[in-house]
Amino acid sequence: MSQLPAEVSSLVNNLEATTSVEPTVSDTDFLYLKMTKQGEWVYGAEDTPVSKDSFFIIDPASYAQGFIAWDDGDFVDEVMAVTGQPAITTDQLPTISRGKWDAQKSIALKGLEGGDNGVQLIYKVSNRGGKAALEKLIMQVIARGKAGEVDLCPVVSLDSSSYKHKKYGKIYTPVIEVDEWVSAPPISAAPAAPAAPAAIAEPAEPAEPAEPAPRKRRRTRAA
């Protein structure tokens, strides 16, 4: 790690320590991304489908984790941690009069190619499949950083897989597939800002991923 650029070492250390960034996202520039129960990726108030040919760049420094509270589908509260600060623990959560706290992870994406080129998204998720997909991605970033790689920004496509549940039938889970890696931009020192979930309002503006060098390759996605 000592031979890595300082900003790369810092990013890897922060991610590994499970400290995270809460993207500050503009109401007008960023839209919420989600996967439906039918395994389709959509975003925004109109549930615009993600194009099959789209690729997105992710700045790992936008990774955030914390907790969100819901009460029968109604948003109650949310607490997220900022990169470089201690991760939030359950004993630090405020007391709520209704609902319960669930662990949540989030990350910011920007359309790089395809029908969603230039679209800026926030993916916030508290279900098991979504959290696992984000954790797998961050573990890849950490592993690359520890191996001495400096290209730590993944360019990804969004897909889904499924399994059969005995009680609920076919269950879809998110797949965030890395197509290639590009150089990491400088780490943002933006402070945390509480952000309501999609059902309430759009969140505030994260440090935008730096424009990467032109892509050298591109996987053709199946329709």
C-alpha contacts under 8 A as a table, 3 or more apart, distances in Angstrom:
res1	aa1	res2	aa2	distance
1	M	4	L	5.39
1	M	9	S	6.22
1	M	145	G	7.67
1	M	146	K	6.04
1	M	148	G	6.84
2	S	9	S	7.65
3	Q	148	G	7.60
4	L	8	V	6.29
4	L	9	S	5.95
4	L	145	G	7.95
4	L	148	G	6.21
4	L	149	E	7.97
4	L	150	V	7.36
5	P	8	V	5.36
5	P	9	S	6.34
5	P	150	V	7.75
6	A	9	S	5.16
6	A	10	S	6.07
7	E	10	S	5.07
7	E	11	L	6.15
7	E	186	P	6.57
7	E	187	I	6.72
8	V	11	L	5.10
8	V	12	V	6.19
8	V	145	G	6.94
8	V	150	V	6.61
8	V	184	A	7.62
9	S	12	V	5.23
9	S	13	N	6.03
9	S	145	G	7.21
10	S	13	N	5.17
10	S	14	N	6.09
11	L	14	N	5.22
11	L	15	L	6.17
11	L	60	P	7.91
11	L	61	A	6.72
11	L	187	I	7.06
12	V	15	L	5.18
12	V	16	E	5.96
12	V	141	V	7.45
12	V	142	I	5.37
12	V	145	G	6.07
12	V	146	K	7.54
13	N	16	E	5.14
13	N	17	A	6.12
14	N	17	A	5.19
14	N	18	T	6.38
14	N	19	T	5.35
14	N	20	S	6.89
14	N	83	T	6.07
14	N	84	G	5.55
15	L	18	T	5.01
15	L	19	T	5.78
15	L	20	S	6.51
15	L	83	T	7.60
15	L	138	I	7.28
15	L	142	I	6.98
16	E	19	T	7.52
16	E	142	I	6.57
17	A	87	A	7.81
18	T	65	Q	7.82
18	T	87	A	6.14
19	T	64	A	7.49
19	T	65	Q	7.54
19	T	81	A	6.47
19	T	82	V	6.37
19	T	83	T	4.93
19	T	84	G	5.88
19	T	85	Q	5.89
19	T	86	P	5.76
19	T	87	A	4.84
20	S	61	A	7.28
20	S	62	S	7.37
20	S	63	Y	5.54
20	S	64	A	4.35
20	S	65	Q	6.02
20	S	81	A	5.45
20	S	82	V	4.58
20	S	83	T	3.71
20	S	84	G	6.85
20	S	85	Q	7.43
20	S	87	A	7.24
21	V	61	A	6.19
21	V	62	S	5.18
21	V	63	Y	5.35
21	V	64	A	4.53
21	V	65	Q	7.59
21	V	80	M	7.90
21	V	81	A	6.10
21	V	82	V	3.89
21	V	83	T	4.33
21	V	192	A	7.00
22	E	62	S	6.54
22	E	63	Y	6.98
22	E	64	A	5.00
22	E	65	Q	7.58
22	E	80	M	6.09
22	E	81	A	6.20
22	E	82	V	5.43
22	E	83	T	7.72
22	E	106	S	7.79
22	E	191	P	7.71
22	E	192	A	5.30
22	E	193	A	6.70
22	E	206	P	7.71
23	P	62	S	5.65
23	P	63	Y	7.76
23	P	64	A	7.40
23	P	107	I	7.53
23	P	108	A	7.03
23	P	190	A	7.98
23	P	192	A	7.32
23	P	193	A	7.65
23	P	204	A	6.93
23	P	205	E	6.28
23	P	206	P	4.15
23	P	207	A	7.15
24	T	190	A	7.49
24	T	192	A	7.13
24	T	193	A	6.13
24	T	195	A	7.99
24	T	203	P	6.77
24	T	204	A	3.94
24	T	205	E	3.90
24	T	206	P	4.23
24	T	207	A	7.49
25	V	29	D	7.38
25	V	30	F	6.06
25	V	202	E	7.76
25	V	203	P	4.97
25	V	204	A	2.72
25	V	205	E	2.54
25	V	206	P	4.95
26	S	29	D	5.26
26	S	30	F	5.81
26	S	202	E	7.53
26	S	203	P	6.29
26	S	204	A	4.08
26	S	205	E	4.21
26	S	206	P	7.85
27	D	30	F	6.13
27	D	31	L	7.72
27	D	201	A	7.74
27	D	202	E	5.10
27	D	203	P	5.91
27	D	204	A	6.00
27	D	205	E	7.80
28	T	31	L	7.83
28	T	202	E	7.97
29	D	120	Q	6.45
29	D	205	E	7.55
30	F	119	V	7.61
30	F	120	Q	4.92
30	F	121	L	5.12
30	F	122	I	6.66
30	F	202	E	7.19
30	F	203	P	7.34
30	F	204	A	7.91
30	F	205	E	7.23
31	L	43	Y	6.24
31	L	44	G	5.01
31	L	120	Q	6.41
31	L	121	L	4.77
31	L	122	I	6.08
31	L	202	E	6.48
31	L	203	P	7.99
32	Y	43	Y	5.38
32	Y	44	G	5.43
32	Y	121	L	5.64
32	Y	122	I	4.96
32	Y	123	Y	6.02
32	Y	124	K	7.58
32	Y	198	A	6.01
32	Y	202	E	6.88
33	L	41	W	7.17
33	L	42	V	5.92
33	L	43	Y	4.30
33	L	44	G	6.81
33	L	121	L	5.95
33	L	122	I	5.73
33	L	123	Y	4.87
33	L	124	K	7.43
34	K	41	W	5.78
34	K	42	V	5.63
34	K	43	Y	6.14
34	K	123	Y	6.40
34	K	124	K	7.64
34	K	125	V	7.93
35	M	38	Q	7.88
35	M	39	G	5.90
35	M	40	E	5.38
35	M	41	W	4.37
35	M	42	V	6.18
35	M	174	P	6.99
36	T	39	G	5.31
36	T	40	E	5.26
36	T	41	W	6.40
36	T	42	V	7.33
37	K	40	E	7.43
37	K	171	I	7.33
37	K	172	Y	6.47
38	Q	172	Y	6.71
39	G	159	D	7.98
39	G	160	S	5.77
39	G	161	S	7.56
39	G	162	S	8.00
39	G	172	Y	5.17
39	G	173	T	6.95
39	G	174	P	7.48
40	E	49	P	7.20
40	E	50	V	7.96
40	E	159	D	7.92
40	E	160	S	7.53
41	W	49	P	5.94
41	W	50	V	5.59
41	W	158	L	7.30
41	W	159	D	7.59
42	V	47	D	4.94
42	V	48	T	5.08
42	V	49	P	4.30
42	V	50	V	5.46
43	Y	46	E	7.26
43	Y	47	D	4.90
43	Y	48	T	5.22
43	Y	49	P	6.65
43	Y	50	V	7.22
43	Y	121	L	7.60
44	G	47	D	5.30
44	G	48	T	6.32
45	A	48	T	7.86
50	V	54	S	7.10
50	V	115	G	7.79
50	V	116	D	6.85
51	S	54	S	5.35
51	S	114	G	6.99
51	S	115	G	5.38
51	S	116	D	6.37
52	K	114	G	7.95
52	K	115	G	7.91
52	K	221	R	6.82
52	K	222	A	7.48
52	K	223	A	6.03
53	D	113	E	7.48
53	D	114	G	4.96
53	D	115	G	6.52
53	D	220	T	7.57
53	D	221	R	6.11
53	D	223	A	7.84
54	S	111	G	6.91
54	S	112	L	7.35
54	S	113	E	5.38
54	S	114	G	4.15
54	S	115	G	5.74
54	S	116	D	5.77
54	S	117	N	7.07
54	S	157	S	6.50
55	F	111	G	6.01
55	F	112	L	5.53
55	F	113	E	5.15
55	F	114	G	6.49
55	F	116	D	7.86
55	F	117	N	7.80
55	F	155	V	6.46
55	F	156	V	5.45
55	F	157	S	4.90
55	F	158	L	7.75
56	F	109	L	5.93
56	F	110	K	5.24
56	F	111	G	4.34
56	F	112	L	5.00
56	F	113	E	7.00
56	F	117	N	7.93
56	F	155	V	5.46
56	F	156	V	5.23
56	F	157	S	6.38
57	I	109	L	5.71
57	I	110	K	5.38
57	I	111	G	6.47
57	I	112	L	6.12
57	I	153	C	6.80
57	I	154	P	5.93
57	I	155	V	4.43
57	I	156	V	6.32
57	I	209	P	7.39
58	I	62	S	7.84
58	I	107	I	7.60
58	I	108	A	6.23
58	I	109	L	4.86
58	I	110	K	6.68
58	I	153	C	5.70
58	I	154	P	5.66
58	I	155	V	6.46
58	I	156	V	7.65
58	I	209	P	6.91
59	D	62	S	5.69
59	D	63	Y	7.76
59	D	108	A	6.98
59	D	109	L	7.31
59	D	153	C	5.42
59	D	154	P	7.52
59	D	184	A	6.92
59	D	185	P	7.32
59	D	208	E	7.89
59	D	209	P	5.43
60	P	63	Y	5.50
60	P	107	I	7.56
60	P	138	I	7.23
60	P	141	V	7.54
60	P	152	L	7.37
60	P	153	C	6.29
61	A	83	T	7.19
61	A	187	I	5.98
61	A	188	S	6.98
62	S	106	S	7.88
62	S	107	I	5.36
62	S	108	A	5.69
62	S	206	P	6.91
62	S	207	A	7.48
63	Y	105	K	7.42
63	Y	106	S	5.76
63	Y	107	I	4.52
63	Y	108	A	7.15
64	A	80	M	6.60
64	A	81	A	6.31
64	A	82	V	6.81
64	A	83	T	7.55
64	A	105	K	5.58
64	A	106	S	5.05
64	A	107	I	6.22
65	Q	80	M	5.59
65	Q	81	A	5.99
65	Q	87	A	7.84
65	Q	103	A	7.47
65	Q	104	Q	5.54
65	Q	105	K	4.21
65	Q	106	S	6.23
66	G	78	E	7.80
66	G	79	V	5.65
66	G	80	M	4.21
66	G	81	A	5.86
66	G	87	A	7.48
66	G	88	I	5.99
66	G	103	A	5.81
66	G	104	Q	5.30
66	G	105	K	6.49
67	F	78	E	5.81
67	F	79	V	5.32
67	F	80	M	6.30
67	F	101	W	6.04
67	F	102	D	5.37
67	F	103	A	4.39
67	F	104	Q	4.99
68	I	76	V	7.73
68	I	77	D	5.88
68	I	78	E	4.25
68	I	79	V	6.36
68	I	101	W	5.48
68	I	102	D	5.39
68	I	103	A	6.42
68	I	104	Q	6.18
68	I	126	S	7.71
69	A	75	F	6.40
69	A	76	V	5.24
69	A	77	D	5.15
69	A	78	E	6.15
69	A	99	G	6.09
69	A	100	K	5.19
69	A	101	W	4.35
69	A	102	D	6.09
70	W	73	G	5.89
70	W	74	D	5.41
70	W	75	F	4.73
70	W	76	V	5.24
70	W	77	D	7.31
70	W	99	G	5.18
70	W	100	K	6.14
70	W	101	W	7.13
71	D	74	D	5.05
71	D	75	F	6.52
71	D	76	V	6.60
71	D	98	R	6.20
71	D	99	G	3.95
71	D	100	K	6.88
72	D	99	G	7.23
75	F	196	A	7.78
75	F	197	P	7.19
75	F	199	A	7.60
75	F	200	I	7.28
76	V	96	I	7.92
76	V	98	R	7.57
76	V	99	G	7.07
77	D	196	A	7.71
78	E	194	P	6.76
78	E	195	A	7.19
78	E	196	A	7.07
79	V	93	L	7.64
79	V	194	P	6.62
80	M	88	I	7.28
80	M	192	A	7.24
80	M	194	P	7.16
81	A	85	Q	6.94
81	A	86	P	7.38
81	A	87	A	5.83
81	A	88	I	6.14
81	A	192	A	6.71
82	V	85	Q	5.68
82	V	86	P	7.99
82	V	87	A	7.89
82	V	191	P	6.61
82	V	192	A	5.47
83	T	189	A	7.84
88	I	92	Q	6.57
88	I	93	L	7.74
89	T	92	Q	5.48
89	T	93	L	7.08
90	T	93	L	5.42
96	I	99	G	7.17
96	I	100	K	7.59
102	D	126	S	6.52
103	A	126	S	5.81
104	Q	124	K	6.97
104	Q	125	V	5.60
104	Q	126	S	4.34
104	Q	127	N	7.85
104	Q	131	K	7.21
105	K	124	K	5.83
105	K	125	V	5.59
105	K	126	S	6.49
105	K	131	K	6.08
105	K	134	L	7.33
106	S	122	I	6.98
106	S	123	Y	5.31
106	S	124	K	4.19
106	S	125	V	6.24
106	S	134	L	7.68
107	I	122	I	5.89
107	I	123	Y	5.47
107	I	124	K	6.78
107	I	134	L	7.92
108	A	120	Q	7.46
108	A	121	L	5.74
108	A	122	I	4.57
108	A	123	Y	6.32
108	A	206	P	7.44
109	L	120	Q	5.91
109	L	121	L	5.10
109	L	122	I	6.27
109	L	123	Y	7.67
110	K	117	N	7.59
110	K	118	G	6.07
110	K	119	V	5.62
110	K	120	Q	4.45
110	K	121	L	6.13
110	K	209	P	7.42
111	G	114	G	7.68
111	G	116	D	5.32
111	G	117	N	4.22
111	G	118	G	4.64
111	G	119	V	4.95
111	G	120	Q	6.41
112	L	116	D	7.53
112	L	117	N	4.91
112	L	118	G	6.14
113	E	116	D	6.77
113	E	117	N	4.79
113	E	118	G	7.89
114	G	117	N	5.47
116	D	119	V	5.49
124	K	197	P	7.89
125	V	130	G	5.74
125	V	131	K	6.25
126	S	130	G	6.92
126	S	131	K	6.32
127	N	130	G	5.63
127	N	131	K	6.21
128	R	131	K	5.32
128	R	132	A	6.08
129	G	132	A	5.14
129	G	133	A	6.27
129	G	173	T	5.19
129	G	174	P	6.27
130	G	133	A	5.14
130	G	134	L	6.44
130	G	173	T	6.80
130	G	174	P	5.74
131	K	134	L	5.25
131	K	135	E	6.04
132	A	135	E	5.03
132	A	136	K	6.04
133	A	136	K	5.25
133	A	137	L	6.39
133	A	174	P	6.39
133	A	175	V	6.25
133	A	176	I	6.40
134	L	137	L	5.10
134	L	138	I	6.25
134	L	176	I	7.74
135	E	138	I	5.15
135	E	139	M	6.08
136	K	139	M	5.13
136	K	140	Q	6.39
137	L	140	Q	5.18
137	L	141	V	6.54
137	L	176	I	7.51
138	I	141	V	4.98
138	I	142	I	6.26
139	M	142	I	5.07
139	M	143	A	6.09
140	Q	143	A	5.09
140	Q	144	R	6.17
141	V	144	R	5.23
141	V	145	G	6.21
141	V	152	L	5.79
141	V	153	C	7.79
142	I	145	G	5.11
142	I	146	K	6.16
143	A	146	K	5.17
143	A	147	A	6.17
144	R	147	A	5.02
144	R	148	G	6.50
144	R	149	E	5.27
144	R	150	V	7.74
144	R	152	L	7.02
145	G	148	G	5.25
145	G	149	E	5.15
145	G	150	V	6.47
145	G	152	L	7.04
146	K	149	E	7.32
149	E	152	L	7.14
150	V	183	S	6.32
150	V	184	A	6.98
151	D	181	W	5.55
151	D	182	V	4.66
151	D	183	S	4.04
151	D	184	A	5.77
152	L	181	W	6.02
152	L	182	V	6.18
152	L	183	S	5.90
152	L	184	A	5.24
153	C	181	W	5.46
153	C	182	V	5.14
153	C	183	S	5.92
153	C	184	A	5.17
154	P	178	V	5.98
154	P	179	D	7.32
154	P	180	E	5.96
154	P	181	W	4.55
154	P	182	V	6.39
155	V	178	V	5.79
155	V	179	D	5.58
155	V	180	E	5.36
155	V	181	W	5.95
155	V	182	V	7.32
156	V	176	I	6.30
156	V	177	E	5.31
156	V	178	V	4.40
156	V	179	D	5.37
156	V	180	E	7.33
157	S	176	I	6.05
157	S	177	E	5.36
157	S	178	V	6.66
157	S	179	D	7.06
158	L	174	P	7.54
158	L	175	V	6.01
158	L	176	I	5.03
158	L	177	E	6.40
159	D	174	P	6.28
159	D	175	V	4.86
159	D	176	I	6.34
159	D	177	E	7.34
160	S	172	Y	6.37
160	S	173	T	5.52
160	S	174	P	4.59
160	S	175	V	4.78
161	S	172	Y	5.59
161	S	173	T	5.33
161	S	174	P	6.52
161	S	175	V	6.60
162	S	170	K	6.50
162	S	171	I	5.32
162	S	172	Y	4.19
162	S	173	T	5.80
163	Y	170	K	5.70
163	Y	171	I	5.42
163	Y	172	Y	6.68
164	K	168	Y	7.82
164	K	169	G	5.25
164	K	170	K	4.47
164	K	171	I	6.06
165	H	168	Y	5.30
165	H	169	G	4.70
165	H	170	K	5.98
165	H	171	I	6.53
166	K	169	G	6.04
168	Y	171	I	7.28
178	V	181	W	7.64
179	D	218	R	7.20
179	D	219	R	6.82
182	V	212	P	6.40
182	V	213	A	7.53
183	S	212	P	6.70
184	A	210	A	7.72
185	P	209	P	6.48
185	P	210	A	5.36
188	S	207	A	5.95
190	A	206	P	7.78
190	A	207	A	7.55
193	A	204	A	7.37
195	A	201	A	7.92
195	A	202	E	7.55
195	A	203	P	4.90
195	A	204	A	6.84
196	A	199	A	7.86
196	A	200	I	5.76
196	A	201	A	5.63
196	A	202	E	6.82
196	A	203	P	6.19
197	P	200	I	5.53
197	P	201	A	6.15
197	P	202	E	6.89
197	P	203	P	7.29
198	A	201	A	5.43
198	A	202	E	5.79
198	A	203	P	7.91
205	E	208	E	7.81
212	P	215	R	7.86
215	R	218	R	7.25
